[in-house]
Amino acid sequence: MRLSRILAVVMFLLLLPSVVSAQWWWGSQFFDESGVNFTPQGASTRARGMGNAYLALSDDVAGATWNPAGAAYMPEGQATLEFLTNTTTMDYSGTATNGNPRDYQYETNDGIFNNFGYISPVRFYHRDFAIGINYYRMADFSKEYDINDDDYQSEYYMKFGLEVIKLTAATQVIPNIALGVNGNIYIRGFTEDYLQTYPGAYEVIGSDTTRSPYHVENKASYSGVNFDIGLQGRFGALSLGAVLNTPYTLTQESTLKQAIVVPHYGEQGTYVNSDLEIDFPIGIGVGAAYTANNLTVSADYSMHQFSETRWSMHPIFVDASYTFFEPYDPTDPNVEVNPYWEDINQYRIGAEYMLNISRFGVPLRAGYRNDPKVYSDKQLIYGIETTETGERQYSIPLGTDTEVGNSETYDQVVGYIVSLGTGLKYKNFWLDFAYEFGSAEQEITSIFAEIEDIDDDGTIEWGNVITENQETIEENPSRLFITLSMTF
């Protein structure tokens, strides 16, 4: 085929909002949003072993990421280094568009230095303070999978996540009552790569219609600032804690590449630059802990109103008909989008028993927490329009009112996490281990419907439902934390 014809076909195809996978929908900005969860959480292997029930304790370096007020009770300076091995899997089972079963597995097999921290007591203006810094990954998005069956072949990976630098300052304002503040700086981002070899983009060669590999890349970086304000009181064997996380806007600056691989000419496509803004809500957490002899039990409850979250993004990611009726203009103002996130209401319980064996201390820890996600079971709608060269697919924004329906209320995805932990204390050194596992399940309904007509303003007129597919994604987290700490 002549180069001019190839380029014409390529440009036409790149104006189509292609359906990248069963999980892609306009407004997401993630090729596959499963497992992408911004639920706030702190570091600390000890906290992990106790089910993250740590708001009333947190008197160690990494514990300050949960409640900065706990740092005021640290008698000595402390440094910590935490390593995470994540072997989480996500099992997918569902039905392909032709009705055939499709099963595959997401895999996360990475090891990272999850947290670096240092806190030291100082005296300033006749008052004792604790100041320090923690750096850790708050949300890990890493995962990858391959799909290889008779009607679908693709490769996908996503790496990195949302990381935060926490600057801590704490002091005892009155005896037994401490106040602490974290200044949080959010950084890092993620990289995605998606290659769909069959079915890919349509390409017309002579009188034949073939499929070309479809390649998408997304590179994003994060920025944002907010504060944690913590209180902690210690009254004999009883400790109480409370934390307020101030609201903030997380900015995601991304570059999205969409291309098809044209034989003999390589990749032909376009880049879309976008600044996505995510409004994070205020968060409140409270906790209590009680210590008797060598046994400590603790419980926390936290609330984050993510249902109030709104996204601000370029209309190309919001309106499924945008690229059909007007060219992409990077200067178009962002529009507000409701991602339909769910509120996070989490309870956490944990216990620790300290064994003293000769000169060593050996903690035995266990914990449990529910694991609510910001996302829910959902329904995806795809419109199918028959053309002379085949079928075009349109993904429709969540919340669109159509004859096939998209106004049902879906259940929030809520899983559970069980954790176990131990360690070894010798003089000024701590070695801690924690292992956590659990499960969460998301149900997805994909509806494919005929499109009768598309008006000049982009309104889609629906026809009959062609098929309805059911999909299940089961997340099975499995994480091992190892921390080495030293006091000075």
N, C-alpha and C positions, 0 to 999 in steps of 0.2 A: 504494500500500500504506500502511496506517496506520503512524504513527510507532512505536507500541509494537511492531508486528510487525517493522519494520525494525531497531529496536534489539535485539530478541531474536535475530534472525538474525545481526546483526553480532557480538554478544557470543558466540554459539555458534561463529561462524567464527573469532573471535580466540582461541578456546581450542584451535584446531587448529594443530599444528606444521606450517605450510605449507612446501612445497618451493619455496624462492625461486628457485633455479636449479640447474643440473646440478652445480654445485660446492658447494652448501650441504649441510652435514651437521651433526647435533647435536654440540656440543662445540667447534665451530670458533670461534664468535662473530664470524667474518668472513663476510659474505654470499658473497664469492668469495675464497677463500684463495690462489688461484694468484698467484704472484709475491710473496706476503707471506713475507719471509725475514729472520730475525733474526741471520743469520750475522755475527759481529763483524768490523768492518773500520775502518781509520783513514782519515784525510784525506790531503792532500799530492798535488799534481799531479805532482811529480817521482816520487813513489812509484807513481802510476798509470801513468806512462809506462814504468816499469821493472817492470810486472807485479805491483806491491805487494810485491816482494821487498825489504823495507826495514828489517827488524829489526836488521841489523848496521850500518846507516847512520844515518838519522833525526836528523842534526845540523842540522835546521832547525825552524822553528816547528811547521808541520803534521806533520812527521815525529815529533814527540813523541807524537802520537796513536797511533803504532805502538809505539814504544819510548821511554819518557820518559828513559831513561838517556842517549840521544844528545844531549839538550839540554845536558849537562855539557860537551860539546866545542864549544859555540857561543862564539866569541870576542867576539861583539858582540850587542847586542840586535837583535831582528828582529820585524817585523810582517808579516802576510800577509792577503790577501783572496782567496778562491777562489770562482769562479762556475762553476756546472754547468748544462749544457744536456742534458736527457735526452729522447731520442726513441725510447725502447725500444718495441717492438711485441711483442704476443703473439698469434700466429695460432691460432685455434681451428677445428678441423674435427671433425665428428662426425655423429651421427645423432639426430634428434629422436625423441620418444616414439612418434610415429606411423610411424617408419621412414624418413621423408624426410631427406635430407642437410641439414645446417645448418652454415654457415661464417660466421664473423665475426672481427673483429680488435680486440684491446685496443690502446689507444693511450696513450702517455705523452708529451706534448709540453709540458714545463714547463721553465722556467729559474729557478734559485734561487741565492742567495748561499749556497754550500754550507759555507763555513768562514770564520770570523774567528779570528785568533790573534795573540798577542803573548807573547814570552819575552825576558827580560833577565837578564844576569849580575848578581849582587850578591855582596857580601862580608859574611860574618856570622861572628862569633867566629873570626876569623883563617882562615876557609875560604871558598873560592869556591863559590858555588851558582848555579844557574839556576832562575828561577821564572817561571811564566807561565800563560796560560789559552788554551784552544781551545774554540770552539763550532761544532759541525757536525752534519749529519744523517747518522746512522749507517746507517739503513735507510729508504729512500724507498718508500712504498706507492702512490704516485700512479698511477692508470690510469683509463681510461673506455672504454665501448663501447656500441653500440646493436645490438639484434637485431631484425630486421624480416624475417619470412618468413610463410608462409601459416598456420602454427600456433603462432607464438611471437613476441611483441613485448615488448621491455623496454628500459629505459635504466638505465645504472649508471655511477657514478663513485666513486672513492676518492681522497682527497687527504691530503697530509702524510705523517708517519711518525714514527720513533723518533729523537729528537735527544738530544745529550749535551753537557754542559759538563765539560771536563777541566781540572783544576787541577794543574799540573805543578811538581815540585821535583826537582832533580837535582844531584849533585856527584860529583867524582872521589874515591873513598874511598882509593885508593892510585894511584900513577902508572900510567896506561894502563888502569885499571879504574874504570868509573863505575856509580853506582847511581841509579836514578830511580823516582819514584812518581807516578802519576796518581790523583787522587781524582775519580771519575766520578759525575756527577749526571744521571740520565736524566729527560727531560721530553718535552713536546709530546704528540702522539697522532694520531688520524686522524678523518676524517669520511667516512661512506658514505651514499649515497642510491641507492635502488633503486625503480624504478617499473615494475611489470609490468601491461601493459594487456591482453594476451591470451596465454595464459589467465590470468586473475586469480582472485579469490575468487568462489565461487558465491553467487548471490543469487536468492532465490525471489520472483518477482513473479506473484501470482495462481497460475495453474497452470503457468507457464513458469519455466524455469531459465535464468538469464543469468549473465554474468560481469561483475564490477565490477573496476575498476583496483585493484591491490594495491600499497600504498606502504609502504616500510620505510626508516627512517633510523637511523643508528648514529653516536653521537658519543662518542669515547673520549679519555682523557688518561692519560699514563704518569707513573710515579714509581718511583725506585729508586736505589740507591747501591752502588758497589763500587770496587775499586782495581786498577790495573795496577802490577805491580812488575817493573822492568826492570833488566837488567845489560847492559853493553857493554864489550868490551875491544878495544883497538887496539894491534897489535903490528906496526909497520912498515906494510907493504902489506896486511896481513891484519886484518880486523875481524870480531869475533864478537858476537852478540847473543842474548839470551834474555828472554822476557817470560812472566809468570804473571798471568792474569786471575782474580781471586778470584770465587767463586760469589756470586750475589745473587738476590733476588726482585724481579721487575718487576711492579708493580701497575698494572692497567688498570682505570680507573673509567669505566664507560660507561653511556649511556642509550640504550636501544633502543626505537624507536617502531614499532609494527605497526598498520596501519590499512587499511581498504578505503574507497573513495570511493563513498559512497551517493548516487545521483541526488537532487538538490534539497536534500540535507542536508550535503554536504561529507564530509570525512574523519571516520570513526568508528573509534576504536581504543583502544589502551592503551599505556602506557609501562612498560618493565621496566628497573630500575636494577640494575646488577651490578658487583661488584668481582672481576675475574679476576686471579689471581696466577700468574705463570709463574716457575718455578724454573730459573734459568740455571746451567749447570754450570761447573766450573773449566776454564780454558783454558790451554794451554801452547804456546808458539811458540819456535822456535830459528832462527837464520839466520847466514849467513856472507857476507862480501864481500871481494873482492880487487881492488886497484887497481895497475895497472902503466902508467906513463907517463900517458896521458890516458884510459885505458880502465878502467872499473869493471864487474865482473860480480858478481852477487849471487844468492843462493838462500835461500828460507825454507821451513819446514815447520811447520804448526800443527795442533793437535788440540783439539776441544771435544766432550765426551761428551753431546751433546744427547739421546741415547737415555735418559739418566737424568732428563730434564726431566719434571716433572709440573705439571699445571695444577690450580688450585683455583677452582671456580666454582659458581654457584647451580645447583641440580638441574634447573631449567627448561631449561638449556642442555645437559643431559646425558641425561636420561631422556625418550625420545620420547613416552612415555605420561603424563608428569607432568601436563600440563594437562587430560587427559581425566578423571582420576580424583581430582584434588584441586585446589583453587583456588590461584592464585599467591600465595605468601606471601613478601614480601621479607625476612622475618626468618629464613627457613629457612637453616640453616648450609650453607656451601659443602661440596662433595664433591670428592675428588681424582680427577683424570682423567689417563689416559695419552694424550697426543696422538700417540703413535707417531712421534716425531721420530727422525731419523737422526743418527748421529755425523758431525761435520764433520772430515775429514782433508784438508787442502789443501796443495798444494805450489805454490811460486811461483818463477819465475826471471826475471831481468832483466839488462840491460846498458845502459851509458851511455858514450858517447865524446864527449869535449869538444874541439871545434874552437876554436882561437884565431885570430880574424880581426881584424887591426888591434887596436883597443882593446875589442873585443867577444868574449865567450865564447858559443859556440853549441853546446849539447848535442844529441846525437842519441841517442834512447832507444828501447828495444823491450823487450817482456816477454810472458810467457805464464803463465797459471795455470789449474788446473782449477777448476770452479765448483760444488762440491757443495751441494745444498740440504738443508734440514732435513726436507723432505717427500719422498715417494716416489710412484711409480705407485701407484694405489689402486683399490679397489672400493667403490662406493656401493650401498647396498641401499634400495629403496623398496618399501613394502608398499602394495598397492592393495586397498581394501575397497569393494565395491559397495554403495551405499545407494539408497534410494528417490529421492533427488534427484541422484544421479550417483555419482561416485567420490571417495573421500577418499584422500589420499596421506600416508604416514607415512615420515619418514626415520629410519633405524635407526643407532644409534651404531656407530662403527667398533670392531671386536673382538667384536661380538655373534655368538654361536654360533647358527646357523640351518641349516635344511635346504638352503637355497640356497647356503650356504657363505660364509664371510668370514674364513677363517683362513689363507689363502695368504700367503706372503711375497712382497712386491712390491719391485722394484728401486728403489734410491735414485735420485733425479733428479740427474745429474751433467753439467754442461755445461762449457764452456771459455770463456776470455776472452783475446783477443789485444789488445795495447796498443802504441801508438806515441806518441812524444813528442819535443818539441824546446823551444826557448826562446831567450832572449837575455839575456845578463848585461852590464850596463854600470855600472861603478863600484859604487855601493851598491844598484843596482836589479836585480831579477830579474823577467823575464816568462816564464812557463812555459805550455806547451800540452800536453795529452795527449788522445788519442782511443782509446777502447776499444770493441771489438765482440766478439760471440760468439754462442753458441746453447746452448739447453737444451730438452729435450723431456720432457713428462709424459704418460703414458698413463692414462686413466681408464675404468674399466668400470662402467657403471650397470646394475644388475639390478632389474627390476620384477617382483614376485611377488604372487600372490593371498594374501590373508589369510583363513584359514578361521575364526578366532575370536580374540577378545581376552579373556583371563581377567580376573577382578575385580582381580587384582594388577597388571594391565597387561602380562602376558606375551603375546606375539604368537605365534599358531600359524600356520605357513606352509602355503601350498598349492603350486600349480604356478608355475613361472617363466613370466611372460607374454612378456617380451621382454628382450633383453640388448643394450645399446648400447655402442659403442666411441667414445671421444673422445680427441683429441690436442690438447695445448696446447703450442705451440712458442714459447719465449721468445727474442727476438732483441735483446739489449741493444745500445744505441748511445748512447754518452755522450761529450760533449766537456767537458773541464775547462780553465779558464783561471785562472791565478793571478798576482797582482802582489805581490811581496815587496820589502821595503826594510830594510836594516840601518842601525843607529844607532851 
